[in-house]
Amino acid sequence: MTGKMKALMKQDRSSGAVLEQVDIPKPKSNEVLIKVESAAICGTDLHIYNWDQWADSRINPPLIFGHEFSGEVVELGADVKDIETGTRVTAEGHFVCGKCFFCKTGQAHICENVEIIGVDTTGCFAEYVVVPRDNVWILDKSIPPEIGAIHDPIGNAIHSALIDEITAKDVLVTGCGPIGLASIAIARKAGASKIFATEVNSYRIELAKKMGADEIINPMEQDTVELVKSKTNGAGVDVLLEMAGKDTAINEGLAALKGGGWVSFLGLPPGKTQIDLSNGLIFKGAKAYGINGRIMYETWFKMHNLLKSRLADDLMPMVTHKFSFEQFEEAFQLAQEGNTGKIILHP
């Protein structure tokens, strides 16, 4: 396929972006060309758009950014024989080397040579995107394109929530950004007993209710530990899903964790953090898991089956706003304000 396409570009080392006409990319022999139907704004995209310290240290403009999307295969590389044009797909956005220790031992999600779409390589905020065939994930026909576009954060939430036993357990989710919200729905689907959530944003508090949280705590107005323990006969929760990445949320969550419980750490603190490791984890005999992306491709098979069993319907309240590419400035402004779930961009 030849011609031009719309693409949202980070042109230089400053805030903002530009919608431009660029050449449609040509897939290499092991790649496919995908026509993007829906793309979603992620926190990483906000870092790039705003051009903060992280972006300045990581991103090399000019770059088409964006890494969450769904679409349709429209062209195949010469060596791709096992997928047809017209197939609805999304993609695992971590491109791994397949040769390092981690890739060779079933831990490709922490590949030491990983490249991330829209960060290290050309991204999906465009009408078309090229992806290695090995990273393409075929979507079930029942999955709405908006849910297809947010497989990345849903996968992170599934990895976080299902890494250990959660059925019939009391759960605390700290932070109700998109991954935290998805974690609530997944914990509910997996049969969690009681789900607590903490959030300071009133808009996302309402979303947490829609996702199935039993108790939503605003830690600016309530004592998280006191309230959780009062609702669990003084014991605390069995599971902590830490999505906030803030010292106060981390320490309050650990203080509310029951002895022998477990925690998934997904939230990223902006720098070094102060955790009461002795009382929060060690003396409790608790287990802690660091969450980085999705297990390739174990998490994807779990996600596929869960979404087919109506989890896709449960997650739809997360998708709160939709914009055209031409409205990207409005979309990013709304994302920065935080009064939103997932924002979808349509080419």
C-alpha positions as CSV (number, residue, x, y, z in Angstrom):
1,M,0.0,0.0,0.0
2,T,1.3,3.5,-0.9
3,G,0.1,7.0,-0.2
4,K,-0.1,9.3,2.8
5,M,-1.7,9.0,6.2
6,K,-2.6,11.2,9.2
7,A,-0.2,10.8,12.1
8,L,0.2,12.6,15.5
9,M,3.8,13.5,15.7
10,K,6.1,14.6,18.5
11,Q,8.2,16.8,16.2
12,D,10.7,18.3,18.7
13,R,11.8,18.3,22.3
14,S,9.0,20.5,23.6
15,S,5.4,20.2,24.8
16,G,2.5,19.4,22.4
17,A,2.2,17.5,19.1
18,V,1.4,18.1,15.5
19,L,-1.0,16.3,13.2
20,E,0.8,15.7,9.9
21,Q,0.6,13.9,6.6
22,V,3.3,11.2,6.4
23,D,4.0,8.2,4.2
24,I,2.1,5.0,5.0
25,P,4.7,2.6,6.3
26,K,5.7,-0.6,4.4
27,P,5.7,-3.9,6.4
28,K,8.9,-5.9,6.4
29,S,8.9,-9.6,5.6
30,N,7.9,-10.6,9.1
31,E,5.5,-7.7,9.8
32,V,1.9,-6.7,9.0
33,L,0.3,-3.4,8.2
34,I,-2.7,-2.5,10.4
35,K,-5.3,0.1,9.7
36,V,-6.0,1.7,13.1
37,E,-9.7,1.8,14.1
38,S,-9.3,3.0,17.7
39,A,-6.3,4.3,19.7
40,A,-6.2,5.1,23.4
41,I,-4.4,7.8,25.4
42,C,-2.2,6.4,28.1
43,G,-0.2,8.1,31.0
44,T,3.0,7.4,29.0
45,D,1.5,9.4,26.1
46,L,0.8,12.3,28.5
47,H,4.5,12.3,29.6
48,I,5.5,12.5,25.9
49,Y,2.9,15.1,25.0
50,N,3.9,17.3,28.0
51,W,7.6,16.6,27.4
52,D,8.6,16.0,31.1
53,Q,11.9,14.8,32.4
54,W,11.2,11.2,31.6
55,A,10.3,12.0,28.0
56,D,13.4,14.1,27.6
57,S,15.6,11.2,28.8
58,R,13.8,8.6,26.7
59,I,12.2,9.9,23.5
60,N,14.0,10.9,20.3
61,P,11.8,13.1,18.1
62,P,10.5,13.2,15.5
63,L,8.3,10.2,16.5
64,I,4.7,9.1,15.9
65,F,3.7,8.1,19.5
66,G,0.9,6.1,21.0
67,H,0.9,2.4,21.9
68,E,-2.7,1.3,22.6
69,F,-4.9,0.4,19.6
70,S,-7.0,-2.0,17.7
71,G,-7.6,-2.2,13.9
72,E,-7.7,-4.4,10.8
73,V,-4.8,-6.1,9.0
74,V,-4.6,-4.7,5.5
75,E,-1.2,-5.9,4.2
76,L,1.1,-8.8,4.9
77,G,4.9,-9.0,4.8
78,A,6.3,-11.6,2.4
79,D,6.9,-14.2,5.1
80,V,3.6,-13.9,6.9
81,K,1.3,-16.8,6.0
82,D,-0.8,-17.5,9.1
83,I,-3.1,-14.5,9.2
84,E,-5.4,-13.0,6.6
85,T,-6.1,-9.4,5.6
86,G,-9.3,-8.2,7.1
87,T,-8.6,-9.8,10.5
88,R,-9.4,-7.6,13.5
89,V,-6.4,-7.3,15.8
90,T,-4.5,-5.5,18.5
91,A,-0.9,-6.0,19.5
92,E,1.5,-6.6,22.4
93,G,3.5,-3.4,22.4
94,H,6.7,-4.8,23.8
95,F,9.0,-5.9,21.0
96,V,11.5,-8.4,22.5
97,C,14.8,-9.8,21.3
98,G,14.1,-13.5,21.8
99,K,17.7,-14.1,22.6
100,C,18.5,-12.7,26.1
101,F,18.3,-14.7,29.4
102,F,14.8,-13.5,30.2
103,C,13.4,-14.3,26.7
104,K,15.0,-17.7,26.8
105,T,13.5,-18.5,30.3
106,G,9.9,-17.5,29.7
107,Q,10.2,-14.0,31.0
108,A,10.1,-12.0,27.8
109,H,8.0,-9.3,29.4
110,I,11.2,-8.2,31.2
111,C,13.5,-8.6,28.1
112,E,16.7,-6.6,28.6
113,N,16.6,-5.4,25.0
114,V,12.9,-4.6,24.8
115,E,11.6,-1.9,22.4
116,I,8.2,-0.3,23.1
117,I,5.9,0.8,20.3
118,G,5.3,4.5,20.4
119,V,8.3,5.0,22.7
120,D,11.3,3.4,21.0
121,T,9.6,2.6,17.6
122,T,6.9,4.3,15.5
123,G,3.6,4.3,17.3
124,C,-0.2,3.9,16.6
125,F,-1.5,7.5,16.7
126,A,-1.8,7.2,12.9
127,E,-4.1,5.8,10.3
128,Y,-1.8,2.9,9.8
129,V,0.8,1.1,12.0
130,V,3.3,-1.7,11.3
131,V,3.8,-4.5,13.9
132,P,5.8,-7.7,13.9
133,R,3.5,-10.7,13.2
134,D,4.6,-12.3,16.5
135,N,3.2,-9.4,18.4
136,V,-0.2,-9.4,16.6
137,W,-3.2,-10.6,18.7
138,I,-6.3,-11.6,16.9
139,L,-9.5,-10.2,18.5
140,D,-12.6,-12.2,19.1
141,K,-15.5,-10.9,17.0
142,S,-17.4,-10.1,20.2
143,I,-14.8,-7.6,21.5
144,P,-15.8,-3.9,20.8
145,P,-13.0,-1.9,19.1
146,E,-12.6,0.4,22.1
147,I,-11.9,-2.6,24.4
148,G,-9.6,-4.0,21.8
149,A,-7.7,-0.8,21.9
150,I,-7.1,-1.0,25.6
151,H,-5.7,-4.6,25.9
152,D,-2.5,-3.1,27.2
153,P,-3.8,-1.7,30.4
154,I,-6.4,-4.5,30.8
155,G,-3.5,-7.0,30.5
156,N,-1.6,-5.1,33.2
157,A,-4.6,-5.3,35.5
158,I,-5.1,-9.0,34.8
159,H,-1.4,-9.7,35.5
160,S,-1.6,-7.6,38.8
161,A,-4.9,-9.1,40.0
162,L,-4.5,-12.7,39.1
163,I,-0.8,-13.3,39.9
164,D,-1.9,-15.0,43.1
165,E,-5.1,-16.3,44.8
166,I,-7.8,-13.6,44.8
167,T,-11.1,-15.7,44.9
168,A,-13.0,-15.2,48.2
169,K,-10.4,-12.7,49.3
170,D,-10.8,-9.2,50.6
171,V,-9.1,-6.8,48.2
172,L,-7.9,-3.2,48.4
173,V,-7.1,-1.3,45.2
174,T,-5.1,1.9,45.8
175,G,-5.6,4.4,43.0
176,C,-8.4,4.3,40.5
177,G,-6.7,5.3,37.2
178,P,-7.6,3.1,34.3
179,I,-5.6,0.1,35.4
180,G,-7.0,0.4,39.0
181,L,-10.5,0.6,37.6
182,A,-9.9,-2.5,35.4
183,S,-8.5,-4.3,38.4
184,I,-11.7,-3.8,40.3
185,A,-13.8,-5.4,37.6
186,I,-11.3,-8.3,37.2
187,A,-11.3,-8.9,41.0
188,R,-15.1,-8.9,41.0
189,K,-15.1,-11.3,38.0
190,A,-12.6,-13.6,39.8
191,G,-14.8,-13.9,42.8
192,A,-13.2,-11.5,45.3
193,S,-15.2,-11.3,48.6
194,K,-15.1,-7.5,49.3
195,I,-13.4,-4.9,47.2
196,F,-12.2,-1.6,48.7
197,A,-10.7,1.2,46.6
198,T,-9.0,4.5,47.3
199,E,-9.3,7.5,45.1
200,V,-9.3,11.3,45.6
201,N,-10.8,12.3,42.2
202,S,-14.6,12.5,42.4
203,Y,-15.1,11.6,38.8
204,R,-13.1,8.4,39.2
205,I,-14.8,7.6,42.4
206,E,-18.1,7.3,40.5
207,L,-16.3,5.1,37.9
208,A,-15.0,2.8,40.7
209,K,-18.6,2.3,41.8
210,K,-19.6,1.4,38.2
211,M,-16.7,-1.1,38.1
212,G,-18.0,-2.9,41.2
213,A,-16.1,-1.6,44.2
214,D,-18.0,-2.2,47.5
215,E,-16.3,0.6,49.5
216,I,-14.6,3.6,48.0
217,I,-12.4,5.7,50.3
218,N,-11.2,9.2,49.7
219,P,-8.0,9.2,51.8
220,M,-8.1,13.0,51.9
221,E,-11.3,12.8,53.9
222,Q,-11.2,9.3,55.6
223,D,-8.7,7.1,57.3
224,T,-8.0,4.3,54.9
225,V,-6.5,1.8,57.4
226,E,-9.2,2.5,60.1
227,L,-12.1,2.1,57.7
228,V,-10.7,-1.1,56.0
229,K,-10.1,-2.7,59.4
230,S,-13.5,-1.7,60.7
231,K,-15.1,-3.5,57.7
232,T,-12.9,-6.6,58.0
233,N,-13.3,-7.3,61.8
234,G,-10.0,-5.7,62.5
235,A,-8.0,-8.1,60.2
236,G,-7.4,-6.0,57.1
237,V,-7.4,-7.2,53.5
238,D,-5.9,-10.3,52.0
239,V,-4.8,-8.6,48.8
240,L,-3.4,-5.2,48.0
241,L,-3.3,-4.0,44.4
242,E,-1.2,-0.9,44.5
243,M,-1.8,1.3,41.5
244,A,-1.2,4.8,42.8
245,G,2.6,4.9,43.0
246,K,2.6,7.4,46.0
247,D,4.2,6.9,49.3
248,T,1.1,7.6,51.3
249,A,-1.0,5.2,49.3
250,I,1.7,2.5,49.4
251,N,2.1,2.7,53.2
252,E,-1.6,3.0,53.9
253,G,-2.2,0.0,51.7
254,L,0.5,-2.1,53.4
255,A,-0.8,-1.0,56.9
256,A,-4.3,-2.3,55.8
257,L,-2.8,-5.6,54.5
258,K,-3.5,-8.7,56.6
259,G,-0.6,-10.9,57.8
260,G,0.2,-13.6,55.2
261,G,-1.4,-11.5,52.5
262,W,0.0,-10.5,49.1
263,V,0.5,-7.3,47.2
264,S,1.0,-6.4,43.5
265,F,3.0,-3.2,43.0
266,L,2.2,-1.6,39.6
267,G,2.0,2.1,40.4
268,L,5.3,3.9,39.6
269,P,6.6,6.4,42.2
270,P,8.2,9.5,40.6
271,G,11.5,8.8,42.4
272,K,12.8,7.0,45.4
273,T,10.1,6.0,47.9
274,Q,9.9,5.6,51.7
275,I,8.2,2.3,52.5
276,D,7.8,0.8,56.0
277,L,9.2,-2.5,54.8
278,S,9.5,-4.1,58.2
279,N,6.0,-3.6,59.4
280,G,4.3,-3.5,56.0
281,L,5.8,-6.7,54.6
282,I,8.5,-8.5,56.5
283,F,6.8,-8.9,59.9
284,K,3.6,-9.8,58.2
285,G,5.1,-12.6,56.1
286,A,3.5,-11.0,53.1
287,K,4.3,-11.7,49.5
288,A,5.1,-8.8,47.1
289,Y,5.1,-8.9,43.3
290,G,6.5,-6.3,41.0
291,I,4.3,-5.9,37.9
292,N,5.9,-4.9,34.6
293,G,3.6,-5.2,31.6
294,R,2.0,-8.6,30.8
295,I,3.3,-12.1,30.7
296,M,3.9,-12.9,27.1
297,Y,1.6,-14.5,26.2
298,E,0.0,-16.2,29.2
299,T,-1.8,-13.0,30.3
300,W,-3.1,-12.6,26.7
301,F,-4.9,-16.0,26.8
302,K,-6.4,-15.2,30.2
303,M,-7.5,-11.8,28.8
304,H,-9.0,-13.4,25.7
305,N,-11.1,-15.8,27.7
306,L,-12.2,-13.3,30.4
307,L,-13.3,-10.7,27.8
308,K,-15.3,-13.3,26.0
309,S,-17.1,-14.2,29.3
310,R,-18.6,-10.7,29.5
311,L,-15.7,-8.9,31.1
312,A,-15.7,-6.7,28.0
313,D,-19.1,-5.5,29.0
314,D,-18.0,-4.9,32.6
315,L,-15.1,-2.8,31.4
316,M,-17.0,-0.6,29.0
317,P,-17.7,2.1,31.6
318,M,-14.0,2.8,31.6
319,V,-14.3,4.2,28.1
320,T,-15.6,7.6,28.8
321,H,-14.6,9.9,25.9
322,K,-14.1,9.6,22.2
323,F,-12.4,12.1,19.8
324,S,-11.2,12.3,16.3
325,F,-7.5,12.8,15.6
326,E,-8.2,16.4,14.6
327,Q,-9.5,16.9,18.2
328,F,-6.3,15.7,19.8
329,E,-5.6,18.9,21.7
330,E,-9.0,18.8,23.4
331,A,-8.4,15.1,24.2
332,F,-5.0,15.6,25.8
333,Q,-6.3,18.6,27.8
334,L,-9.1,16.4,29.2
335,A,-6.6,13.6,30.0
336,Q,-4.4,16.0,31.9
337,E,-7.3,17.2,34.0
338,G,-8.0,13.7,35.1
339,N,-11.8,13.8,34.9
340,T,-12.0,10.8,32.6
341,G,-11.5,7.1,32.2
342,K,-9.9,5.9,28.9
343,I,-10.0,8.4,26.1
344,I,-10.3,6.9,22.6
345,L,-8.9,8.6,19.4
346,H,-10.4,7.7,16.1
347,P,-8.4,8.3,12.9
